């Protein structure tokens, strides 16, 4: 049995982001915070792929496509957070997260839980924004009935 396209595309987003961040770490570029924002391109790709697949299948309802697109990005957010928690513990726990927070938007000494919850909310917000932007882009292909 084949998994739903939302899960498949969410997994593709997750793998692309994971490879991107591991590559940045290996090249010593992880401290450049502005490179971390480029992961949004992978989210756009995966969510756009889901919408295109829906359109090819003849699914033209606006709301069902929006839910499908949002579900795709939320799957990738949850997979990414789980992977970040595991990777953080493998790299030294809270000390690793503190080194991440020095070059990002956090202040103080966040724990792995605090860092992950913050990134979860940020990821969910970006999921909604990406979904809305792509739904507006594809708007002329949807029916509103």
N, C-alpha and C positions, 0 to 999 in steps of 0.2 A: 504494500500500500504506500502510495506516494504522499509525503507530508504536504499540507496546504502551502500555497505560494507565499503566504505571509510569513510563515515560519522559515521557509527556504530562503526568501530574500532577507529576512531579519538575520538569519545565520550568515548569509553572504556579507552583510554589512558588518556584523561582529568580527568575522574572520579578517576582512579588509582593515578594520580599525586596529585589531590586535597585531596584525603584521606591520602596519604603519607605525604603531607605537613601539613595537619591539625593534624595528629598523631604526627609528629615531634614537632609541636607547643604545643600540649597538654602534651607531655612528657618532654618539656623543652629542646629539642635538636635542636631547630631552629637556634641557634647561631653557630652550628658546620657546617661551610660552605661546608666541604667535603661531608657531607651527602646529600646536595642538588644536587650533581652531580649524585647520584644514580637514579634520575628520568629518566635518559637516558635508563635504563633497561625497563621501561614501554613503552617508545617510540619504542625500538627494538621489544618488544613483539607485539605491535599493528601493526606496519608496516610489520613485518614478517607474522603476521596473515593474513593481506590483500594479500600479495604475495602468501601465501599458498592457500587461497581461490580462487585466480585467477587461479592458477595452477590446482586445483581440477576441476574448471569449464572448463578447457581446453584452457584457455587463455595463450598462450605461446609467444606472441610478447614482445620483450624486452622493446620497447619504451612505449607501453601501460601499461605494468606492472610498469615501472619506474614512469610514470605519476600517476598511481593509488596509488603507495606507497607514493609518495611525497604529493599527495592530502590528504592522511590519516594523515600524520604528521602535515601538515599545518592546517588542521581542529583542531587538538588538540592544536596547538600553539595559534590559535586565541581564542578558548574557554578558554584556560588557562589565557591568557592576560586579557580577559574580566572579568573572575572571580577574577583575582588579583586586578584589578581596583576596582571592587565592594567591595571586602574584605578589601582593603586598606582604602577606605572611611568609611567602617563600623568600622574599628579599630583605626581611628583617623586621617586619611588623610596623609598629608605630614610627620607628626611626626612619623607615623608608618613606612613609606618608609625610613625615615632617620635611624630608628633603624635596618631595613633590610640592608641598604647599609653599615652600620658600620661593618658588618660581611661578606660582600660580596666584589665584585670587584670594587665597585663604590667609588669614592672619593667625597668630598664636601657634599652638601645638595641637592640631586636630588628631583625633584617634582615627583608626581605620574605619570604625563605624560612622563617625561624624563626617569624614571625608566622603565615604560611600553614599551616605544619605544625601549629602549636599549635591554630589554628582548625579544621584538619582533624580532629584528635583530638577536640576539643570537639564538633564537628558530628556525628561518628560516634557519640559517646557519647549525644548528644541524640537521634539517630536511633533508637538502641536503646531509649531511655527512652520516646520518643513511641510507638514501635511497641508496646512492652509495655503501655503505658497504654491505647491504643486496642484492643488485642487483649483486654484485660481488660474493657473497656467493651462490646465486641461479643461477648463469650464465649458467651452463651446462644444465639447464632445459629450456632455452629460445631459440627461433629461431630468426634469424636476418633478415629474408626475409621481 
